[in-house]
């Protein structure tokens, strides 16, 4: 096929590729529950054994993963159409980076070499999932970084990986619990997806279609991004 035959509109390409979102947040903020709000046929790749919050969900399939080779095998099965889903959720890529670090430690006699290699290994796996033709939600734990100023970012192994993975995505969302006053003056704790950098949180929305804070519902977020037809994703890569 000539490169000329691959010339399409941006909308056509995005609809085919799906949306890739990185969501990070503190423990207990509801990251796993958020995955259940994704549209279409959903697959959760569980690496944390923390499924109690979605125990009663009947419209989501789960694969529990503890080994590096399984992470790669699942990605291949999704790519070649052996597994067909509209949305895939990796819960969490923080734990995935630990699994891949253990894989590198088993391969390397020098622990320093394992830490040196794991960044390339993790980014390679994340790129493979990012390139799938379906919606993919990458869930991450959160850590507080003290230098140069106090801020919050995705938590990964190594000192720079958490910062570098944010460049892979058009949508980086911080899931937060924020105390607010209701109409009667009572303090209530509400969950929000922060879509823009601020208050020490890394976040971005390259589409420009999201409000600064969105309700934590991935179906609604994807609709705002213009992804209304899940049938256009989830197919075999061509």
N, C-alpha and C positions, 0 to 999 in steps of 0.2 A: 504494500500500500504506500503510495506516495505521500509525502508530508502535506501536499496540497489537499489531499482527501481528508486530512484531519483538521482542517480549518473550520471552526464552529464559533458560535456566539458564546460569550462567557456564561450565560444562563444555561445553555445546553450542557456545557462541560460540568458546571457545578451540580446540576440536577443529576447527571450521570454519576458523579463521584461521591455525592453526598456531602454532609457537613461534618467536620472534625472539630470537636470541642474538648478543651481541657478544663476540668472543674477541680478546684482544690478547696479544702476547708479543714477546720479543726475536728478532732475526734468527737463523735456524737452529734455533729451538726446536721446530719441527714444526707450524706453523700450517696449511700447505697439506696435509700428511699428515693432519691432524685432519679436514679437510673430507671426505676419502675415507671416514671412519668414519660419516658421516651415513646415515640410513635411507632406503630407497626409491629411486626413480629420482632421480638427482642431476645437477645442472647446476652447473659451476663457471664463473663469469665471471672470467677471468684478466686482470688488469691489470698484472702484474709480470713475466711471462715466466719464471716460476720453477716449472716443472712436472716437473722431473727426479724429485722424490720420489714422484710419482704416475704416472710414465711407464708402469708395467706394470699399472695399474688398468684393468680392462675394464668396470666398472660405473658409470663416471662420464663424462658428456659435458662438453666444454669449449668455450667461446667466448672467443677472445682479443679484447680491446677496447683501443683506443688513443684513441678520439675520444668526446667528450661526448655527441654525438647518438646513438651506438650504445648507451650506457648507458641512455638514456631509451627508445630503441626496444625494447630487450630487455625492460625493465620492462613496457612496454605489451603486448608479445607474451605475456608471462606472465600479465598481468591479463586479457586478452581470450580466453585459452585457445588461442592460436595455438601457444604452447609449453606443454607440460604436464609438470610435475615435482613430486615430493614435497618435495624439498629443493633450495634454491638457495644457493650459497656465493659471496659477493663477496670476491675475493682480489686486492687488499685495498682497503678503503675509504680507507686512507692514500694509496695511489696514485690512487684515484678522486678524492680531493680535489685532488690535483695536476693531474689532467686537467681538472677543472672550473675550477681556477684559471687554467689556460692558456686555456680557453674564455672566461672573463671578461676576461682580458687582451686577447684579440683583439677583444672588443666595446667595451672602454673605452680612451679615450685617456689617462686618468689612472690610473696603476698603483695609486694609493691607493684609487680607486673600485673597482678590480677586487678588491682585498683586502677592501674593505668589503662587496661584493656576494657574494663566494664563500661566506660562511657561510650566507646564506639559500639559495643555490643547492645547496650540499651537503646541508643539512638537508632541503630540499624533496625531493631525490632519495632520500635515506635514508628519509624518511617514506613515499614512494611504494613502495619495496621492503618497508618494514615492514608496509604495509597489504595486501600480497598474501596470498591465502588458501592459504598453504603454509608450510612451515618455511623460514626464511631465516637463514643464518649470515653475520654481518658480521665479516670478519677485519681486524684492524688491526695495524700495527706498534706498537712501544712506545717511549716516550721517558721520560727521567728529568727530573723537574721539581725544581729546587733550592729554590724559594721557595713558601710560607713555610718548609716543611720538605721534606727529600728524599723524593720519592715517585715512583711509576711510574703512567703512564696511557696511554691510546691516543694515537697520534701522528697529528695532522692538521695541515693548513695553518692559519696564524693562531695566536694565543696562547690563545684560549679554546675553540676548537672541540672539541679533544680531551676537555675536561672536560664540555662541554655535551651531547655525544652520548650519554654514559652514562645520561642521564635518559630517553632514548627507550625503554630496554629493561628488561624484568623480570629478564633474566639477563645479567650482565656477568661474564665469566670470564677470569682471567689464566692463560695457559698458561706454566708454569714448569718449569725443570729444577732439581731440588733434590738436593743431595748427602746421602745417608743411609748408615747402616751396615747391612750384611746380618747374618745370624745368625752369621757367622764373624768379624765385626768389620771386614770390608773395606768401603771407601768405594765406593759405587755411585751413579750419577747417574740418577735417575728423573724421568720427566715426569708432571706433575700439573696438573689444572685447579683453581685456587684459586677458590672460590665466595663467599668472604666477605672483607670488608676486613681488612687486617692486613699487617704487615711492610712497610708502605709501598705496598702494591698496592691499587688501586681494584678492587672486586669486589662483586657482590651476587646474591642468590638470593631473589627475592620469593615463590617458591613455598614455601620452607621445607622442601622435600623432599630437598635435596641435602646431602651431607656437606660439611664444610669444604674437603676436598680430594677430588676425584674423578679416577678414571683417565681418560685422554684418549680417550674413545670417545663420540661424539655419539649413537649409537644407544642406548647404555646410559643416557646422561644424559636423553634424551628419554623413554625408558621410565620412568625415575624420576619425570619430570614428569607422567606419565600419558598420554603421547602414544604409544599402542601401535598405532594403526590409521592407516597412512599413506594409506589409500584415502580418508580423510575430508578430506585436503588435496590440493592440486595441481589443483583444479578451477577453472573459470572463475568470476570474481567475479559475484555476483548483485546 
